[in-house]
Amino acid sequence: MDFEAQSMVLTSGSGSIAMHVHASKIYMVAQSGDGSASAKPITVKIYIDGKFYKDLTIQSSQLYTLFDSSQYQDHLIQIDTPQGG
């Protein structure tokens, strides 16, 4: 994984990101490959508090909604990605 000042890139293999948050809504700017319309989409799995929440397909660079609730509280979010890029 490459870490930069404002981003992380999974360069190979599968990976996971886990974060503790205090929120009701969680967003992430993401893209697959180079972010172009021709880039192959990647479907990631989102887990909230250890339970599967949803699949999210990422392709072009944009703001994606990871979690949306009306209750503002502590959560553990985990994002599992099947491949680098």
C-alpha positions, -999 to +999 in steps of 0.1 A: +000+000+000+013+035-009+005+063+016+005+099+004-004+131+022-041+129+012-046+094-002-038+057+000-034+033-029-036-005-026-010-015-051-015-053-051-035-081-035-065-077-013-068-052+015-088-038+043-092-004+061-108-002+095-116+030+114-135+040+146-158+069+139-185+089+157-209+097+130-243+091+114-231+093+078-197+083+064-184+093+029-152+085+009-138+099-023-125+069-043-117+057-077-106+024-094-075+023-115-068+057-130-104+069-124-113+070-161-146+059-175-128+029-190-113+018-157-125-016-144-149-012-115-141-027-082-167-038-057-158-034-020-176-048+010-186-024+038-190-037+074-204-016+102-197-027+138-186-061+125-217-068+105-220-068+067-237-035+056-235-034+018-215-040-014-203-008-031-190-006-067-164+020-073-153+032-107-149+069-115-135+094-090-164+107-069-178+109-034-193+076-023-217+071+006-204+043+028-229+045+056-261+065+061-281+065+094-302+089+114-283+080+147-251+098+154-230+074+175-197+054+177-191+029+149-164+007+136-163+008+098-143-017+078-138-016+040-126-047+023-113-046-012-106-077-033-077-063-054-052-036-058-059-006-080 
